[in-house]
Amino acid sequence: MCVDAKVTNITHIINNLQAKFPTPPKPNILFIFNREILESEAKNENIDNALAKYNLDVIDNVMKTGLWNGRVRVHEAGVSLAKKSGHDIYSKYFSLSGSILDFFLAVQADIFIGTEVSSFSIDVEITRFYRGKRDNYHYVPGNIEMTTPSNVKHPPRFKC
């Protein structure tokens, strides 16, 4: 399903991000991903898990060292915060509550960069579009493209 539109190597995404914005657009970046799934794939010896291990290592490294030569801090929220909350419901249903938290953080962000092959990304962009937040981008193989410039009358739609 839309294999040619997927970017699976996190380094390609990071490199394209830093090429698109030679000057950091903001001092903080939120990476939205499901760490639990990525970690389980990285540990699963029954599948080819080299890319999952690699991506997890890269993400952990940029969380420690930042991007743009350390000038931008990288954070994760959602599931991680929900699990650590200690709340009876949020920590029990951390995947759902974490996704809700990530969604609203992404909607409120100054800039959003997602992918056209993610219904989550498209839902965030549609919500942002109708709230007047037009700084939205997709990472696609080899590039990061703006999806909602001021002359666009409708938000992007899910294509896959």
N, CA, C and O atoms as a GROMACS GRO file, in nm:
protein
  640
    1MET      N    1   0.084  -0.119   0.000
    1MET     CA    2   0.000   0.000   0.000
    1MET      C    3   0.088   0.125   0.000
    1MET      O    4   0.153   0.155   0.100
    2CYS      N    5   0.092   0.195  -0.108
    2CYS     CA    6   0.168   0.320  -0.123
    2CYS      C    7   0.315   0.304  -0.086
    2CYS      O    8   0.376   0.397  -0.032
    3VAL      N    9   0.372   0.190  -0.114
    3VAL     CA   10   0.511   0.162  -0.077
    3VAL      C   11   0.605   0.266  -0.135
    3VAL      O   12   0.702   0.306  -0.069
    4ASP      N   13   0.579   0.311  -0.257
    4ASP     CA   14   0.668   0.409  -0.321
    4ASP      C   15   0.662   0.546  -0.254
    4ASP      O   16   0.751   0.629  -0.279
    5ALA      N   17   0.563   0.574  -0.172
    5ALA     CA   18   0.550   0.704  -0.105
    5ALA      C   19   0.602   0.700   0.039
    5ALA      O   20   0.611   0.804   0.104
    6LYS      N   21   0.636   0.582   0.088
    6LYS     CA   22   0.681   0.571   0.226
    6LYS      C   23   0.830   0.600   0.239
    6LYS      O   24   0.910   0.560   0.155
    7VAL      N   25   0.863   0.669   0.346
    7VAL     CA   26   1.002   0.691   0.383
    7VAL      C   27   1.019   0.618   0.516
    7VAL      O   28   0.962   0.658   0.617
    8THR      N   29   1.098   0.511   0.515
    8THR     CA   30   1.108   0.428   0.635
    8THR      C   31   1.237   0.448   0.713
    8THR      O   32   1.246   0.405   0.828
    9ASN      N   33   1.334   0.512   0.653
    9ASN     CA   34   1.463   0.533   0.720
    9ASN      C   35   1.461   0.671   0.784
    9ASN      O   36   1.454   0.772   0.714
   10ILE      N   37   1.467   0.676   0.916
   10ILE     CA   38   1.456   0.802   0.989
   10ILE      C   39   1.567   0.900   0.952
   10ILE      O   40   1.547   1.022   0.957
   11THR      N   41   1.684   0.848   0.915
   11THR     CA   42   1.793   0.937   0.875
   11THR      C   43   1.758   1.016   0.751
   11THR      O   44   1.794   1.133   0.739
   12HIS      N   45   1.687   0.953   0.656
   12HIS     CA   46   1.645   1.025   0.535
   12HIS      C   47   1.550   1.140   0.573
   12HIS      O   48   1.559   1.249   0.517
   13ILE      N   49   1.460   1.114   0.665
   13ILE     CA   50   1.366   1.217   0.709
   13ILE      C   51   1.442   1.332   0.776
   13ILE      O   52   1.418   1.449   0.746
   14ILE      N   53   1.533   1.298   0.866
   14ILE     CA   54   1.610   1.400   0.938
   14ILE      C   55   1.695   1.482   0.841
   14ILE      O   56   1.698   1.605   0.849
   15ASN      N   57   1.764   1.415   0.749
   15ASN     CA   58   1.847   1.487   0.652
   15ASN      C   59   1.765   1.580   0.565
   15ASN      O   60   1.806   1.694   0.539
   16ASN      N   61   1.648   1.534   0.520
   16ASN     CA   62   1.561   1.619   0.438
   16ASN      C   63   1.506   1.736   0.519
   16ASN      O   64   1.490   1.846   0.467
   17LEU      N   65   1.476   1.712   0.644
   17LEU     CA   66   1.427   1.818   0.732
   17LEU      C   67   1.532   1.928   0.747
   17LEU      O   68   1.501   2.047   0.735
   18GLN      N   69   1.656   1.889   0.773
   18GLN     CA   70   1.762   1.988   0.791
   18GLN      C   71   1.801   2.055   0.660
   18GLN      O   72   1.850   2.168   0.660
   19ALA      N   73   1.779   1.987   0.546
   19ALA     CA   74   1.804   2.049   0.415
   19ALA      C   75   1.694   2.149   0.382
   19ALA      O   76   1.722   2.257   0.328
   20LYS      N   77   1.570   2.115   0.413
   20LYS     CA   78   1.456   2.203   0.385
   20LYS      C   79   1.464   2.330   0.468
   20LYS      O   80   1.432   2.440   0.421
   21PHE      N   81   1.508   2.315   0.591
   21PHE     CA   82   1.519   2.428   0.683
   21PHE      C   83   1.664   2.439   0.729
   21PHE      O   84   1.698   2.389   0.836
   22PRO      N   85   1.752   2.504   0.649
   22PRO     CA   86   1.893   2.515   0.689
   22PRO      C   87   1.910   2.585   0.825
   22PRO      O   88   2.002   2.553   0.901
   23THR      N   89   1.822   2.678   0.853
   23THR     CA   90   1.818   2.742   0.984
   23THR      C   91   1.706   2.674   1.061
   23THR      O   92   1.595   2.662   1.009
   24PRO      N   93   1.730   2.631   1.183
   24PRO     CA   94   1.624   2.562   1.258
   24PRO      C   95   1.496   2.645   1.263
   24PRO      O   96   1.500   2.762   1.299
   25PRO      N   97   1.383   2.583   1.228
   25PRO     CA   98   1.258   2.659   1.231
   25PRO      C   99   1.207   2.687   1.372
   25PRO      O  100   1.135   2.784   1.394
   26LYS      N  101   1.245   2.604   1.467
   26LYS     CA  102   1.202   2.618   1.607
   26LYS      C  103   1.310   2.558   1.697
   26LYS      O  104   1.390   2.478   1.650
   27PRO      N  105   1.313   2.596   1.824
   27PRO     CA  106   1.415   2.541   1.914
   27PRO      C  107   1.383   2.400   1.967
   27PRO      O  108   1.470   2.335   2.025
   28ASN      N  109   1.259   2.354   1.945
   28ASN     CA  110   1.217   2.223   1.994
   28ASN      C  111   1.137   2.151   1.886
   28ASN      O  112   1.058   2.213   1.814
   29ILE      N  113   1.158   2.020   1.876
   29ILE     CA  114   1.083   1.938   1.781
   29ILE      C  115   1.026   1.818   1.857
   29ILE      O  116   1.093   1.757   1.940
   30LEU      N  117   0.902   1.786   1.826
   30LEU     CA  118   0.836   1.669   1.883
   30LEU      C  119   0.833   1.559   1.777
   30LEU      O  120   0.778   1.578   1.669
   31PHE      N  121   0.893   1.446   1.808
   31PHE     CA  122   0.885   1.328   1.721
   31PHE      C  123   0.763   1.249   1.766
   31PHE      O  124   0.754   1.209   1.882
   32ILE      N  125   0.670   1.226   1.676
   32ILE     CA  126   0.552   1.146   1.707
   32ILE      C  127   0.569   1.011   1.642
   32ILE      O  128   0.570   0.998   1.519
   33PHE      N  129   0.582   0.910   1.725
   33PHE     CA  130   0.596   0.773   1.678
   33PHE      C  131   0.557   0.681   1.792
   33PHE      O  132   0.548   0.724   1.907
   34ASN      N  133   0.532   0.555   1.760
   34ASN     CA  134   0.496   0.459   1.863
   34ASN      C  135   0.621   0.383   1.904
   34ASN      O  136   0.660   0.285   1.839
   35ARG      N  137   0.684   0.428   2.011
   35ARG     CA  138   0.808   0.366   2.058
   35ARG      C  139   0.787   0.218   2.090
   35ARG      O  140   0.872   0.135   2.059
   36GLU      N  141   0.674   0.186   2.150
   36GLU     CA  142   0.650   0.047   2.189
   36GLU      C  143   0.651  -0.047   2.067
   36GLU      O  144   0.710  -0.155   2.072
   37ILE      N  145   0.588  -0.006   1.959
   37ILE     CA  146   0.588  -0.088   1.838
   37ILE      C  147   0.728  -0.096   1.779
   37ILE      O  148   0.773  -0.204   1.740
   38LEU      N  149   0.797   0.016   1.772
   38LEU     CA  150   0.932   0.017   1.716
   38LEU      C  151   1.025  -0.071   1.800
   38LEU      O  152   1.106  -0.146   1.745
   39GLU      N  153   1.014  -0.063   1.932
   39GLU     CA  154   1.098  -0.146   2.018
   39GLU      C  155   1.065  -0.294   2.003
   39GLU      O  156   1.155  -0.378   2.003
   40SER      N  157   0.936  -0.327   1.990
   40SER     CA  158   0.900  -0.469   1.974
   40SER      C  159   0.950  -0.522   1.840
   40SER      O  160   0.992  -0.637   1.831
   41GLU      N  161   0.945  -0.440   1.734
   41GLU     CA  162   0.999  -0.483   1.605
   41GLU      C  163   1.151  -0.501   1.614
   41GLU      O  164   1.206  -0.595   1.557
   42ALA      N  165   1.218  -0.411   1.684
   42ALA     CA  166   1.363  -0.418   1.697
   42ALA      C  167   1.406  -0.544   1.773
   42ALA      O  168   1.513  -0.600   1.746
   43LYS      N  169   1.324  -0.589   1.865
   43LYS     CA  170   1.357  -0.708   1.946
   43LYS      C  171   1.312  -0.838   1.882
   43LYS      O  172   1.356  -0.946   1.924
   44ASN      N  173   1.224  -0.832   1.784
   44ASN     CA  174   1.168  -0.952   1.723
   44ASN      C  175   1.270  -1.019   1.631
   44ASN      O  176   1.301  -0.968   1.524
   45GLU      N  177   1.321  -1.132   1.673
   45GLU     CA  178   1.422  -1.204   1.595
   45GLU      C  179   1.361  -1.284   1.480
   45GLU      O  180   1.434  -1.342   1.399
   46ASN      N  181   1.227  -1.288   1.471
   46ASN     CA  182   1.160  -1.364   1.365
   46ASN      C  183   1.139  -1.283   1.238
   46ASN      O  184   1.088  -1.334   1.138
   47ILE      N  185   1.177  -1.157   1.241
   47ILE     CA  186   1.163  -1.071   1.124
   47ILE      C  187   1.296  -1.003   1.094
   47ILE      O  188   1.386  -1.001   1.178
   48ASP      N  189   1.306  -0.947   0.975
   48ASP     CA  190   1.424  -0.867   0.943
   48ASP      C  191   1.406  -0.733   1.015
   48ASP      O  192   1.330  -0.648   0.970
   49ASN      N  193   1.476  -0.716   1.124
   49ASN     CA  194   1.452  -0.600   1.209
   49ASN      C  195   1.567  -0.501   1.210
   49ASN      O  196   1.574  -0.416   1.299
   50ALA      N  197   1.656  -0.509   1.113
   50ALA     CA  198   1.772  -0.419   1.110
   50ALA      C  199   1.730  -0.272   1.101
   50ALA      O  200   1.787  -0.188   1.170
   51LEU      N  201   1.630  -0.241   1.018
   51LEU     CA  202   1.588  -0.102   1.003
   51LEU      C  203   1.522  -0.051   1.132
   51LEU      O  204   1.545   0.063   1.172
   52ALA      N  205   1.442  -0.135   1.197
   52ALA     CA  206   1.380  -0.094   1.323
   52ALA      C  207   1.486  -0.065   1.429
   52ALA      O  208   1.477   0.035   1.500
   53LYS      N  209   1.586  -0.151   1.439
   53LYS     CA  210   1.696  -0.129   1.534
   53LYS      C  211   1.770   0.001   1.501
   53LYS      O  212   1.800   0.082   1.589
   54TYR      N  213   1.799   0.019   1.373
   54TYR     CA  214   1.870   0.139   1.329
   54TYR      C  215   1.790   0.265   1.361
   54TYR      O  216   1.843   0.359   1.420
   55ASN      N  217   1.661   0.267   1.323
   55ASN     CA  218   1.577   0.385   1.348
   55ASN      C  219   1.567   0.415   1.497
   55ASN      O  220   1.573   0.531   1.537
   56LEU      N  221   1.552   0.312   1.578
   56LEU     CA  222   1.544   0.332   1.723
   56LEU      C  223   1.673   0.392   1.776
   56LEU      O  224   1.670   0.483   1.860
   57ASP      N  225   1.787   0.342   1.730
   57ASP     CA  226   1.916   0.398   1.772
   57ASP      C  227   1.930   0.544   1.731
   57ASP      O  228   1.977   0.626   1.809
   58VAL      N  229   1.890   0.576   1.609
   58VAL     CA  230   1.899   0.714   1.560
   58VAL      C  231   1.808   0.806   1.643
   58VAL      O  232   1.850   0.914   1.685
   59ILE      N  233   1.686   0.762   1.667
   59ILE     CA  234   1.592   0.844   1.745
   59ILE      C  235   1.647   0.865   1.886
   59ILE      O  236   1.646   0.978   1.937
   60ASP      N  237   1.694   0.759   1.949
   60ASP     CA  238   1.751   0.774   2.084
   60ASP      C  239   1.869   0.870   2.084
   60ASP      O  240   1.885   0.949   2.177
   61ASN      N  241   1.951   0.864   1.981
   61ASN     CA  242   2.066   0.953   1.972
   61ASN      C  243   2.024   1.099   1.956
   61ASN      O  244   2.076   1.187   2.025
   62VAL      N  245   1.929   1.127   1.866
   62VAL     CA  246   1.888   1.268   1.848
   62VAL      C  247   1.811   1.320   1.969
   62VAL      O  248   1.807   1.441   1.992
   63MET      N  249   1.750   1.230   2.046
   63MET     CA  250   1.684   1.274   2.169
   63MET      C  251   1.790   1.323   2.268
   63MET      O  252   1.764   1.414   2.347
   64LYS      N  253   1.908   1.264   2.264
   64LYS     CA  254   2.016   1.303   2.355
   64LYS      C  255   2.095   1.423   2.302
   64LYS      O  256   2.129   1.514   2.377
   65THR      N  257   2.123   1.421   2.171
   65THR     CA  258   2.215   1.521   2.116
   65THR      C  259   2.147   1.634   2.041
   65THR      O  260   2.209   1.738   2.017
   66GLY      N  261   2.020   1.617   2.003
   66GLY     CA  262   1.948   1.720   1.930
   66GLY      C  263   1.974   1.715   1.780
   66GLY      O  264   2.045   1.627   1.731
   67LEU      N  265   1.917   1.810   1.711
   67LEU     CA  266   1.934   1.825   1.566
   67LEU      C  267   1.998   1.960   1.538
   67LEU      O  268   2.015   2.042   1.628
   68TRP      N  269   2.035   1.983   1.414
   68TRP     CA  270   2.103   2.106   1.374
   68TRP      C  271   2.224   2.130   1.465
   68TRP      O  272   2.240   2.237   1.524
   69ASN      N  273   2.307   2.029   1.473
   69ASN     CA  274   2.429   2.035   1.556
   69ASN      C  275   2.400   2.071   1.702
   69ASN      O  276   2.473   2.147   1.764
   70GLY      N  277   2.292   2.015   1.753
   70GLY     CA  278   2.259   2.034   1.893
   70GLY      C  279   2.180   2.159   1.925
   70GLY      O  280   2.151   2.184   2.042
   71ARG      N  281   2.146   2.239   1.825
   71ARG     CA  282   2.073   2.364   1.850
   71ARG      C  283   1.924   2.343   1.871
   71ARG      O  284   1.855   2.432   1.922
   72VAL      N  285   1.872   2.225   1.834
   72VAL     CA  286   1.729   2.197   1.847
   72VAL      C  287   1.711   2.071   1.932
   72VAL      O  288   1.767   1.966   1.902
   73ARG      N  289   1.633   2.084   2.038
   73ARG     CA  290   1.604   1.969   2.124
   73ARG      C  291   1.491   1.886   2.062
   73ARG      O  292   1.397   1.941   2.004
   74VAL      N  293   1.503   1.755   2.075
   74VAL     CA  294   1.404   1.663   2.021
   74VAL      C  295   1.334   1.594   2.139
   74VAL      O  296   1.399   1.550   2.233
   75HIS      N  297   1.201   1.587   2.131
   75HIS     CA  298   1.120   1.531   2.239
   75HIS      C  299   1.025   1.426   2.184
   75HIS      O  300   0.993   1.425   2.065
   76GLU      N  301   0.982   1.338   2.271
   76GLU     CA  302   0.867   1.253   2.241
   76GLU      C  303   0.768   1.274   2.355
   76GLU      O  304   0.809   1.303   2.467
   77ALA      N  305   0.642   1.260   2.327
   77ALA     CA  306   0.541   1.286   2.430
   77ALA      C  307   0.446   1.168   2.437
   77ALA      O  308   0.484   1.058   2.478
   78GLY      N  309   0.323   1.192   2.398
   78GLY     CA  310   0.219   1.092   2.386
   78GLY      C  311   0.226   0.971   2.476
   78GLY      O  312   0.205   0.981   2.597
   79VAL      N  313   0.258   0.857   2.416
   79VAL     CA  314   0.257   0.730   2.487
   79VAL      C  315   0.350   0.734   2.608
   79VAL      O  316   0.315   0.686   2.715
   80SER      N  317   0.466   0.791   2.589
   80SER     CA  318   0.563   0.799   2.698
   80SER      C  319   0.506   0.874   2.818
   80SER      O  320   0.518   0.828   2.932
   81LEU      N  321   0.445   0.988   2.794
   81LEU     CA  322   0.386   1.067   2.903
   81LEU      C  323   0.267   0.996   2.966
   81LEU      O  324   0.251   0.996   3.088
   82ALA      N  325   0.184   0.935   2.883
   82ALA     CA  326   0.066   0.865   2.934
   82ALA      C  327   0.107   0.749   3.025
   82ALA      O  328   0.049   0.728   3.131
   83LYS      N  329   0.208   0.673   2.983
   83LYS     CA  330   0.256   0.560   3.064
   83LYS      C  331   0.308   0.607   3.199
   83LYS      O  332   0.282   0.545   3.302
   84LYS      N  333   0.382   0.717   3.197
   84LYS     CA  334   0.446   0.766   3.319
   84LYS      C  335   0.351   0.847   3.408
   84LYS      O  336   0.387   0.884   3.520
   85SER      N  337   0.231   0.876   3.360
   85SER     CA  338   0.141   0.966   3.431
   85SER      C  339   0.095   0.913   3.566
   85SER      O  340   0.068   0.990   3.658
   86GLY      N  341   0.086   0.782   3.578
   86GLY     CA  342   0.034   0.724   3.701
   86GLY      C  343  -0.117   0.734   3.712
   86GLY      O  344  -0.176   0.686   3.808
   87HIS      N  345  -0.179   0.794   3.615
   87HIS     CA  346  -0.325   0.809   3.613
   87HIS      C  347  -0.388   0.672   3.589
   87HIS      O  348  -0.340   0.593   3.508
   88ASP      N  349  -0.498   0.644   3.662
   88ASP     CA  350  -0.562   0.512   3.651
   88ASP      C  351  -0.599   0.475   3.509
   88ASP      O  352  -0.578   0.361   3.468
   89ILE      N  353  -0.654   0.568   3.434
   89ILE     CA  354  -0.701   0.538   3.298
   89ILE      C  355  -0.592   0.565   3.196
   89ILE      O  356  -0.565   0.481   3.111
   90TYR      N  357  -0.530   0.683   3.202
   90TYR     CA  358  -0.431   0.720   3.100
   90TYR      C  359  -0.314   0.622   3.095
   90TYR      O  360  -0.268   0.587   2.986
   91SER      N  361  -0.265   0.579   3.211
   91SER     CA  362  -0.151   0.487   3.210
   91SER      C  363  -0.193   0.345   3.173
   91SER      O  364  -0.112   0.268   3.123
   92LYS      N  365  -0.318   0.310   3.196
   92LYS     CA  366  -0.367   0.176   3.157
   92LYS      C  367  -0.389   0.169   3.007
   92LYS      O  368  -0.354   0.069   2.943
   93TYR      N  369  -0.447   0.273   2.951
   93TYR     CA  370  -0.476   0.278   2.807
   93TYR      C  371  -0.380   0.377   2.740
   93TYR      O  372  -0.421   0.467   2.667
   94PHE      N  373  -0.252   0.358   2.766
   94PHE     CA  374  -0.149   0.454   2.725
   94PHE      C  375  -0.141   0.473   2.574
   94PHE      O  376  -0.109   0.583   2.529
   95SER      N  377  -0.168   0.370   2.497
   95SER     CA  378  -0.158   0.385   2.351
   95SER      C  379  -0.265   0.483   2.300
   95SER      O  380  -0.235   0.573   2.222
   96LEU      N  381  -0.386   0.465   2.345
   96LEU     CA  382  -0.495   0.553   2.304
   96LEU      C  383  -0.477   0.694   2.361
   96LEU      O  384  -0.483   0.792   2.287
   97SER      N  385  -0.455   0.704   2.491
   97SER     CA  386  -0.442   0.836   2.551
   97SER      C  387  -0.317   0.908   2.499
   97SER      O  388  -0.319   1.030   2.482
   98GLY      N  389  -0.211   0.833   2.474
   98GLY     CA  390  -0.090   0.894   2.418
   98GLY      C  391  -0.113   0.946   2.278
   98GLY      O  392  -0.062   1.052   2.241
   99SER      N  393  -0.189   0.872   2.198
   99SER     CA  394  -0.219   0.916   2.062
   99SER      C  395  -0.304   1.043   2.062
   99SER      O  396  -0.284   1.132   1.980
  100ILE      N  397  -0.398   1.050   2.154
  100ILE     CA  398  -0.480   1.170   2.166
  100ILE      C  399  -0.393   1.289   2.205
  100ILE      O  400  -0.408   1.398   2.149
  101LEU      N  401  -0.305   1.270   2.298
  101LEU     CA  402  -0.213   1.376   2.340
  101LEU      C  403  -0.126   1.421   2.223
  101LEU      O  404  -0.111   1.541   2.199
  102ASP      N  405  -0.067   1.326   2.151
  102ASP     CA  406   0.015   1.359   2.034
  102ASP      C  407  -0.065   1.436   1.930
  102ASP      O  408  -0.015   1.531   1.870
  103PHE      N  409  -0.189   1.394   1.908
  103PHE     CA  410  -0.273   1.460   1.809
  103PHE      C  411  -0.290   1.608   1.842
  103PHE      O  412  -0.270   1.694   1.757
  104PHE      N  413  -0.325   1.637   1.965
  104PHE     CA  414  -0.351   1.776   2.001
  104PHE      C  415  -0.222   1.858   2.011
  104PHE      O  416  -0.224   1.978   1.985
  105LEU      N  417  -0.112   1.796   2.048
  105LEU     CA  418   0.016   1.867   2.043
  105LEU      C  419   0.051   1.902   1.899
  105LEU      O  420   0.098   2.012   1.871
  106ALA      N  421   0.028   1.809   1.807
  106ALA     CA  422   0.057   1.833   1.665
  106ALA      C  423  -0.035   1.941   1.608
  106ALA      O  424   0.010   2.025   1.530
  107VAL      N  425  -0.161   1.939   1.646
  107VAL     CA  426  -0.256   2.040   1.598
  107VAL      C  427  -0.213   2.179   1.645
  107VAL      O  428  -0.226   2.275   1.569
  108GLN      N  429  -0.165   2.190   1.766
  108GLN     CA  430  -0.126   2.320   1.822
  108GLN      C  431   0.013   2.366   1.779
  108GLN      O  432   0.048   2.482   1.800
  109ALA      N  433   0.093   2.278   1.721
  109ALA     CA  434   0.231   2.312   1.686
  109ALA      C  435   0.237   2.427   1.586
  109ALA      O  436   0.142   2.450   1.510
  110ASP      N  437   0.349   2.499   1.587
  110ASP     CA  438   0.370   2.606   1.489
  110ASP      C  439   0.388   2.548   1.349
  110ASP      O  440   0.341   2.607   1.251
  111ILE      N  441   0.456   2.435   1.338
  111ILE     CA  442   0.482   2.368   1.211
  111ILE      C  443   0.451   2.220   1.230
  111ILE      O  444   0.480   2.162   1.334
  112PHE      N  445   0.391   2.159   1.127
  112PHE     CA  446   0.367   2.015   1.131
  112PHE      C  447   0.425   1.951   1.006
  112PHE      O  448   0.402   1.997   0.894
  113ILE      N  449   0.501   1.845   1.027
  113ILE     CA  450   0.556   1.768   0.915
  113ILE      C  451   0.514   1.624   0.935
  113ILE      O  452   0.553   1.559   1.032
  114GLY      N  453   0.434   1.574   0.843
  114GLY     CA  454   0.384   1.438   0.849
  114GLY      C  455   0.407   1.368   0.718
  114GLY      O  456   0.501   1.400   0.644
  115THR      N  457   0.323   1.272   0.688
  115THR     CA  458   0.336   1.195   0.565
  115THR      C  459   0.200   1.169   0.504
  115THR      O  460   0.100   1.154   0.575
  116GLU      N  461   0.196   1.165   0.372
  116GLU     CA  462   0.069   1.142   0.303
  116GLU      C  463   0.019   1.000   0.319
  116GLU      O  464  -0.096   0.972   0.285
  117VAL      N  465   0.101   0.909   0.370
  117VAL     CA  466   0.060   0.769   0.386
  117VAL      C  467   0.017   0.738   0.529
  117VAL      O  468   0.007   0.621   0.567
  118SER      N  469  -0.007   0.840   0.608
  118SER     CA  470  -0.051   0.823   0.745
  118SER      C  471  -0.186   0.892   0.765
  118SER      O  472  -0.198   1.013   0.746
  119SER      N  473  -0.286   0.815   0.804
  119SER     CA  474  -0.416   0.876   0.831
  119SER      C  475  -0.406   0.970   0.951
  119SER      O  476  -0.478   1.070   0.956
  120PHE      N  477  -0.319   0.941   1.047
  120PHE     CA  478  -0.296   1.030   1.161
  120PHE      C  479  -0.246   1.166   1.110
  120PHE      O  480  -0.299   1.270   1.149
  121SER      N  481  -0.143   1.164   1.024
  121SER     CA  482  -0.088   1.289   0.970
  121SER      C  483  -0.194   1.369   0.895
  121SER      O  484  -0.206   1.490   0.913
  122ILE      N  485  -0.271   1.301   0.812
  122ILE     CA  486  -0.374   1.370   0.734
  122ILE      C  487  -0.480   1.430   0.825
  122ILE      O  488  -0.525   1.542   0.803
  123ASP      N  489  -0.522   1.355   0.928
  123ASP     CA  490  -0.620   1.409   1.021
  123ASP      C  491  -0.567   1.533   1.093
  123ASP      O  492  -0.640   1.630   1.114
  124VAL      N  493  -0.439   1.531   1.131
  124VAL     CA  494  -0.378   1.648   1.194
  124VAL      C  495  -0.381   1.765   1.096
  124VAL      O  496  -0.420   1.876   1.133
  125GLU      N  497  -0.341   1.741   0.971
  125GLU     CA  498  -0.336   1.850   0.872
  125GLU      C  499  -0.475   1.906   0.842
  125GLU      O  500  -0.490   2.028   0.827
  126ILE      N  501  -0.574   1.822   0.833
  126ILE     CA  502  -0.710   1.870   0.808
  126ILE      C  503  -0.756   1.959   0.924
  126ILE      O  504  -0.812   2.067   0.902
  127THR      N  505  -0.733   1.914   1.044
  127THR     CA  506  -0.771   1.993   1.162
  127THR      C  507  -0.697   2.126   1.163
  127THR      O  508  -0.757   2.232   1.186
  128ARG      N  509  -0.566   2.122   1.138
  128ARG     CA  510  -0.487   2.244   1.135
  128ARG      C  511  -0.534   2.338   1.024
  128ARG      O  512  -0.544   2.459   1.045
  129PHE      N  513  -0.564   2.282   0.907
  129PHE     CA  514  -0.610   2.362   0.793
  129PHE      C  515  -0.734   2.444   0.831
  129PHE      O  516  -0.740   2.564   0.806
  130TYR      N  517  -0.832   2.377   0.891
  130TYR     CA  518  -0.956   2.446   0.925
  130TYR      C  519  -0.942   2.536   1.048
  130TYR      O  520  -1.034   2.613   1.079
  131ARG      N  521  -0.830   2.528   1.116
  131ARG     CA  522  -0.799   2.622   1.225
  131ARG      C  523  -0.709   2.734   1.177
  131ARG      O  524  -0.665   2.818   1.256
  132GLY      N  525  -0.680   2.737   1.046
  132GLY     CA  526  -0.600   2.844   0.989
  132GLY      C  527  -0.449   2.824   1.003
  132GLY      O  528  -0.372   2.916   0.979
  133LYS      N  529  -0.408   2.705   1.041
  133LYS     CA  530  -0.264   2.675   1.055
  133LYS      C  531  -0.216   2.614   0.924
  133LYS      O  532  -0.243   2.497   0.897
  134ARG      N  533  -0.145   2.692   0.844
  134ARG     CA  534  -0.107   2.651   0.709
  134ARG      C  535   0.037   2.604   0.694
  134ARG      O  536   0.078   2.569   0.584
  135ASP      N  537   0.114   2.603   0.801
  135ASP     CA  538   0.254   2.558   0.794
  135ASP      C  539   0.260   2.407   0.808
  135ASP      O  540   0.304   2.355   0.911
  136ASN      N  541   0.216   2.335   0.703
  136ASN     CA  542   0.208   2.189   0.703
  136ASN      C  543   0.288   2.132   0.587
  136ASN      O  544   0.286   2.185   0.476
  137TYR      N  545   0.358   2.024   0.615
  137TYR     CA  546   0.446   1.962   0.516
  137TYR      C  547   0.432   1.810   0.520
  137TYR      O  548   0.390   1.752   0.620
  138HIS      N  549   0.468   1.749   0.407
  138HIS     CA  550   0.481   1.603   0.400
  138HIS      C  551   0.626   1.570   0.372
  138HIS      O  552   0.690   1.635   0.289
  139TYR      N  553   0.678   1.469   0.439
  139TYR     CA  554   0.805   1.415   0.395
  139TYR      C  555   0.773   1.304   0.297
  139TYR      O  556   0.694   1.214   0.325
  140VAL      N  557   0.834   1.315   0.182
  140VAL     CA  558   0.818   1.220   0.072
  140VAL      C  559   0.958   1.173   0.034
  140VAL      O  560   1.056   1.237   0.073
  141PRO      N  561   0.970   1.065  -0.039
  141PRO     CA  562   1.104   1.020  -0.074
  141PRO      C  563   1.187   1.133  -0.136
  141PRO      O  564   1.153   1.184  -0.243
  142GLY      N  565   1.295   1.170  -0.069
  142GLY     CA  566   1.388   1.269  -0.121
  142GLY      C  567   1.352   1.415  -0.098
  142GLY      O  568   1.424   1.502  -0.146
  143ASN      N  569   1.244   1.444  -0.026
  143ASN     CA  570   1.205   1.584  -0.013
  143ASN      C  571   1.106   1.604   0.101
  143ASN      O  572   1.049   1.509   0.155
  144ILE      N  573   1.088   1.730   0.136
  144ILE     CA  574   0.980   1.773   0.226
  144ILE      C  575   0.903   1.880   0.151
  144ILE      O  576   0.960   1.980   0.108
  145GLU      N  577   0.773   1.859   0.134
  145GLU     CA  578   0.690   1.948   0.051
  145GLU      C  579   0.580   2.012   0.134
  145GLU      O  580   0.517   1.947   0.217
  146MET      N  581   0.557   2.142   0.110
  146MET     CA  582   0.447   2.212   0.175
  146MET      C  583   0.315   2.161   0.118
  146MET      O  584   0.302   2.144  -0.004
  147THR      N  585   0.218   2.137   0.204
  147THR     CA  586   0.090   2.082   0.157
  147THR      C  587  -0.026   2.180   0.164
  147THR      O  588  -0.129   2.160   0.100
  148THR      N  589  -0.010   2.286   0.241
  148THR     CA  590  -0.123   2.378   0.258
  148THR      C  591  -0.081   2.524   0.243
  148THR      O  592  -0.098   2.603   0.336
  149PRO      N  593  -0.026   2.562   0.127
  149PRO     CA  594   0.006   2.704   0.107
  149PRO      C  595  -0.123   2.786   0.108
  149PRO      O  596  -0.232   2.732   0.100
  150SER      N  597  -0.108   2.917   0.118
  150SER     CA  598  -0.224   3.005   0.135
  150SER      C  599  -0.323   2.999   0.019
  150SER      O  600  -0.441   3.030   0.039
  151ASN      N  601  -0.280   2.961  -0.102
  151ASN     CA  602  -0.372   2.957  -0.217
  151ASN      C  603  -0.452   2.827  -0.225
  151ASN      O  604  -0.538   2.816  -0.312
  152VAL      N  605  -0.425   2.730  -0.139
  152VAL     CA  606  -0.498   2.603  -0.141
  152VAL      C  607  -0.633   2.620  -0.072
  152VAL      O  608  -0.640   2.674   0.038
  153LYS      N  609  -0.739   2.574  -0.138
  153LYS     CA  610  -0.873   2.592  -0.082
  153LYS      C  611  -0.921   2.474   0.001
  153LYS      O  612  -1.016   2.487   0.078
  154HIS      N  613  -0.855   2.357  -0.014
  154HIS     CA  614  -0.896   2.238   0.060
  154HIS      C  615  -0.773   2.168   0.118
  154HIS      O  616  -0.665   2.172   0.057
  155PRO      N  617  -0.789   2.106   0.234
  155PRO     CA  618  -0.675   2.036   0.293
  155PRO      C  619  -0.643   1.908   0.215
  155PRO      O  620  -0.725   1.860   0.137
  156PRO      N  621  -0.523   1.854   0.236
  156PRO     CA  622  -0.489   1.727   0.170
  156PRO      C  623  -0.581   1.615   0.220
  156PRO      O  624  -0.635   1.621   0.330
  157ARG      N  625  -0.596   1.514   0.137
  157ARG     CA  626  -0.677   1.397   0.172
  157ARG      C  627  -0.587   1.274   0.175
  157ARG      O  628  -0.482   1.269   0.111
  158PHE      N  629  -0.630   1.176   0.251
  158PHE     CA  630  -0.557   1.049   0.260
  158PHE      C  631  -0.563   0.980   0.125
  158PHE      O  632  -0.670   0.966   0.066
  159LYS      N  633  -0.447   0.934   0.076
  159LYS     CA  634  -0.440   0.879  -0.060
  159LYS      C  635  -0.417   0.729  -0.066
  159LYS      O  636  -0.427   0.670  -0.173
  160CYS      N  637  -0.388   0.668   0.045
  160CYS     CA  638  -0.352   0.526   0.041
  160CYS      C  639  -0.460   0.436   0.098
  160CYS      O  640  -0.444   0.314   0.101
   0.00000   0.00000   0.00000
